[in-house]
Amino acid sequence: MAVLVSDTSVIIDLERGTLLDDLFRLPFEFAVPDLLFRRELAGALGDRLIALGLRVEELTSVELTRATTVRRDRKELSTPDTFAFAIAEGRQWPLLTGDGGLRRLAAECHVAFHGVLWICDQLETGSHVPRPRLHAGLTALSSHPRCRLPAAEVRHRLDRYAE
């Protein structure tokens, strides 16, 4: 089973769209670095994620060195983001992120990556989440003031889910 390494933005976005439980019904495993979990997810949300099946991964010494180097070179990335990148790169696991800087780095380093809209596509085809529910979730997510999803892509999916 494929493992996807997530940053916090994807998890928060799916939570806003009430699609988080559905994520864990997909035929993938999901992981986050231990530092990211402790700093950004610990508490009620983190407990819920663990219960759903989230894996919390420790970096190897090689991955930690890579994360440190990336953090020094890419000031726009947070330390938890560099930890997620280092795990994805080192273990050749795809990265789930909505962060533009992290996506650029992944592309430059030939690390596979996906975002929330890809997850929505997987939910539509892989776990058979009804389109009206996807429409409601993506509407809620895209109307949030901190949403950074591409408007044209969102409209395209909303149109498709409304059919």
C-alpha beads as a LAMMPS data file, in Angstrom:
LAMMPS data file: protein, C-alpha beads

163 atoms
162 bonds

1 atom types
1 bond types

-500.0 500.0 xlo xhi
-500.0 500.0 ylo yhi
-500.0 500.0 zlo zhi

Masses

1 110.0

Atoms # bond

1 1 1 0.000 0.000 0.000
2 1 1 1.380 3.393 -0.965
3 1 1 2.280 5.814 1.816
4 1 1 1.702 9.526 1.301
5 1 1 3.462 12.074 3.516
6 1 1 1.273 15.037 4.380
7 1 1 1.981 18.543 5.505
8 1 1 -0.486 20.231 7.829
9 1 1 -2.241 22.304 5.156
10 1 1 -3.833 19.300 3.448
11 1 1 -5.101 17.877 6.734
12 1 1 -6.549 21.230 7.820
13 1 1 -8.164 21.783 4.414
14 1 1 -9.814 18.359 4.471
15 1 1 -10.994 18.981 8.021
16 1 1 -12.562 22.284 6.905
17 1 1 -14.362 20.423 4.139
18 1 1 -15.499 17.632 6.509
19 1 1 -13.683 15.110 4.297
20 1 1 -10.986 14.030 6.736
21 1 1 -12.589 10.732 7.773
22 1 1 -13.053 9.868 4.091
23 1 1 -9.337 10.390 3.452
24 1 1 -8.509 7.369 5.577
25 1 1 -10.894 5.162 3.578
26 1 1 -8.710 5.570 0.496
27 1 1 -6.332 2.731 -0.413
28 1 1 -3.281 4.580 0.923
29 1 1 -1.529 5.027 4.214
30 1 1 -0.903 8.555 5.439
31 1 1 2.064 9.729 7.467
32 1 1 3.431 12.910 8.993
33 1 1 6.809 13.611 10.591
34 1 1 6.871 13.401 14.376
35 1 1 7.938 17.058 14.714
36 1 1 5.028 18.224 12.562
37 1 1 2.639 16.119 14.614
38 1 1 3.913 17.471 17.950
39 1 1 3.984 21.112 16.831
40 1 1 0.874 21.349 14.707
41 1 1 -1.495 18.439 15.247
42 1 1 -1.128 17.223 18.842
43 1 1 -4.335 17.360 20.861
44 1 1 -7.879 16.405 19.941
45 1 1 -7.287 16.569 16.172
46 1 1 -4.081 14.555 16.464
47 1 1 -5.776 11.921 18.620
48 1 1 -8.536 11.643 16.034
49 1 1 -6.007 11.323 13.211
50 1 1 -4.122 8.552 15.012
51 1 1 -7.408 6.722 15.602
52 1 1 -8.169 7.020 11.875
53 1 1 -4.794 5.470 11.025
54 1 1 -2.310 8.323 10.631
55 1 1 1.295 7.183 10.947
56 1 1 3.736 9.422 12.816
57 1 1 7.245 8.875 11.448
58 1 1 10.657 9.686 12.915
59 1 1 13.329 10.919 10.558
60 1 1 16.468 8.885 10.096
61 1 1 19.768 10.689 10.657
62 1 1 20.172 11.043 6.880
63 1 1 16.655 12.508 6.553
64 1 1 17.307 14.887 9.451
65 1 1 20.491 16.132 7.772
66 1 1 18.569 16.630 4.516
67 1 1 15.781 18.527 6.311
68 1 1 18.348 20.779 8.002
69 1 1 20.073 21.526 4.690
70 1 1 16.768 22.288 2.984
71 1 1 15.705 24.575 5.852
72 1 1 18.969 26.524 5.544
73 1 1 18.560 26.884 1.775
74 1 1 14.801 27.514 1.687
75 1 1 13.925 30.118 4.300
76 1 1 10.299 30.234 3.110
77 1 1 9.729 26.654 4.292
78 1 1 8.950 25.815 7.888
79 1 1 10.934 23.188 9.751
80 1 1 7.940 20.796 9.791
81 1 1 7.611 21.251 6.020
82 1 1 11.279 20.377 5.483
83 1 1 10.806 17.296 7.671
84 1 1 7.855 16.169 5.505
85 1 1 9.910 16.774 2.375
86 1 1 12.916 14.843 3.713
87 1 1 10.779 11.807 4.549
88 1 1 9.037 11.888 1.158
89 1 1 12.307 12.253 -0.721
90 1 1 14.275 9.770 1.354
91 1 1 11.641 7.028 1.309
92 1 1 10.346 7.812 -2.186
93 1 1 6.849 8.400 -0.861
94 1 1 4.602 10.982 -2.544
95 1 1 4.097 14.264 -0.710
96 1 1 0.675 15.774 0.010
97 1 1 0.943 19.535 0.202
98 1 1 -0.804 22.743 -0.664
99 1 1 2.264 24.873 0.075
100 1 1 3.644 26.505 -3.073
101 1 1 7.253 26.547 -1.890
102 1 1 7.134 22.910 -0.894
103 1 1 5.558 21.956 -4.215
104 1 1 8.297 23.821 -6.125
105 1 1 10.998 22.040 -4.127
106 1 1 9.366 18.660 -4.725
107 1 1 9.179 19.340 -8.462
108 1 1 12.822 20.466 -8.586
109 1 1 13.921 17.305 -6.739
110 1 1 11.621 14.969 -8.706
111 1 1 9.562 14.026 -5.654
112 1 1 5.990 13.102 -6.538
113 1 1 3.403 15.375 -4.939
114 1 1 -0.338 15.872 -4.846
115 1 1 -2.766 18.270 -3.218
116 1 1 -6.307 18.563 -1.936
117 1 1 -7.912 18.532 -5.377
118 1 1 -6.154 15.264 -6.200
119 1 1 -7.520 13.870 -2.940
120 1 1 -11.015 15.010 -3.981
121 1 1 -10.557 13.133 -7.274
122 1 1 -9.495 10.025 -5.358
123 1 1 -12.497 10.352 -3.052
124 1 1 -14.793 10.603 -6.038
125 1 1 -13.455 7.517 -7.813
126 1 1 -11.710 5.434 -5.158
127 1 1 -13.994 5.510 -2.170
128 1 1 -17.200 6.500 -3.895
129 1 1 -17.960 9.539 -1.781
130 1 1 -21.204 10.864 -3.274
131 1 1 -20.779 13.897 -5.497
132 1 1 -23.205 16.057 -3.478
133 1 1 -21.078 15.428 -0.383
134 1 1 -17.880 16.271 -2.284
135 1 1 -19.586 19.399 -3.604
136 1 1 -20.555 20.490 -0.090
137 1 1 -17.087 19.754 1.270
138 1 1 -15.219 21.533 -1.517
139 1 1 -17.630 24.476 -1.286
140 1 1 -16.971 24.810 2.442
141 1 1 -13.233 24.492 1.937
142 1 1 -13.001 26.901 -0.989
143 1 1 -15.088 29.545 0.770
144 1 1 -12.720 29.648 3.745
145 1 1 -10.685 32.903 3.793
146 1 1 -7.377 30.998 4.018
147 1 1 -8.123 28.765 1.034
148 1 1 -5.390 28.889 -1.605
149 1 1 -6.788 26.414 -4.107
150 1 1 -6.792 27.491 -7.768
151 1 1 -10.217 28.984 -8.440
152 1 1 -10.578 27.575 -11.968
153 1 1 -9.773 24.026 -10.818
154 1 1 -12.223 24.354 -7.924
155 1 1 -14.992 25.615 -10.240
156 1 1 -14.349 22.736 -12.646
157 1 1 -14.738 20.161 -9.868
158 1 1 -17.745 21.909 -8.337
159 1 1 -19.437 21.834 -11.750
160 1 1 -18.627 18.140 -12.113
161 1 1 -19.844 17.308 -8.584
162 1 1 -23.094 19.232 -9.203
163 1 1 -24.021 16.959 -12.126

Bonds

1 1 1 2
2 1 2 3
3 1 3 4
4 1 4 5
5 1 5 6
6 1 6 7
7 1 7 8
8 1 8 9
9 1 9 10
10 1 10 11
11 1 11 12
12 1 12 13
13 1 13 14
14 1 14 15
15 1 15 16
16 1 16 17
17 1 17 18
18 1 18 19
19 1 19 20
20 1 20 21
21 1 21 22
22 1 22 23
23 1 23 24
24 1 24 25
25 1 25 26
26 1 26 27
27 1 27 28
28 1 28 29
29 1 29 30
30 1 30 31
31 1 31 32
32 1 32 33
33 1 33 34
34 1 34 35
35 1 35 36
36 1 36 37
37 1 37 38
38 1 38 39
39 1 39 40
40 1 40 41
41 1 41 42
42 1 42 43
43 1 43 44
44 1 44 45
45 1 45 46
46 1 46 47
47 1 47 48
48 1 48 49
49 1 49 50
50 1 50 51
51 1 51 52
52 1 52 53
53 1 53 54
54 1 54 55
55 1 55 56
56 1 56 57
57 1 57 58
58 1 58 59
59 1 59 60
60 1 60 61
61 1 61 62
62 1 62 63
63 1 63 64
64 1 64 65
65 1 65 66
66 1 66 67
67 1 67 68
68 1 68 69
69 1 69 70
70 1 70 71
71 1 71 72
72 1 72 73
73 1 73 74
74 1 74 75
75 1 75 76
76 1 76 77
77 1 77 78
78 1 78 79
79 1 79 80
80 1 80 81
81 1 81 82
82 1 82 83
83 1 83 84
84 1 84 85
85 1 85 86
86 1 86 87
87 1 87 88
88 1 88 89
89 1 89 90
90 1 90 91
91 1 91 92
92 1 92 93
93 1 93 94
94 1 94 95
95 1 95 96
96 1 96 97
97 1 97 98
98 1 98 99
99 1 99 100
100 1 100 101
101 1 101 102
102 1 102 103
103 1 103 104
104 1 104 105
105 1 105 106
106 1 106 107
107 1 107 108
108 1 108 109
109 1 109 110
110 1 110 111
111 1 111 112
112 1 112 113
113 1 113 114
114 1 114 115
115 1 115 116
116 1 116 117
117 1 117 118
118 1 118 119
119 1 119 120
120 1 120 121
121 1 121 122
122 1 122 123
123 1 123 124
124 1 124 125
125 1 125 126
126 1 126 127
127 1 127 128
128 1 128 129
129 1 129 130
130 1 130 131
131 1 131 132
132 1 132 133
133 1 133 134
134 1 134 135
135 1 135 136
136 1 136 137
137 1 137 138
138 1 138 139
139 1 139 140
140 1 140 141
141 1 141 142
142 1 142 143
143 1 143 144
144 1 144 145
145 1 145 146
146 1 146 147
147 1 147 148
148 1 148 149
149 1 149 150
150 1 150 151
151 1 151 152
152 1 152 153
153 1 153 154
154 1 154 155
155 1 155 156
156 1 156 157
157 1 157 158
158 1 158 159
159 1 159 160
160 1 160 161
161 1 161 162
162 1 162 163
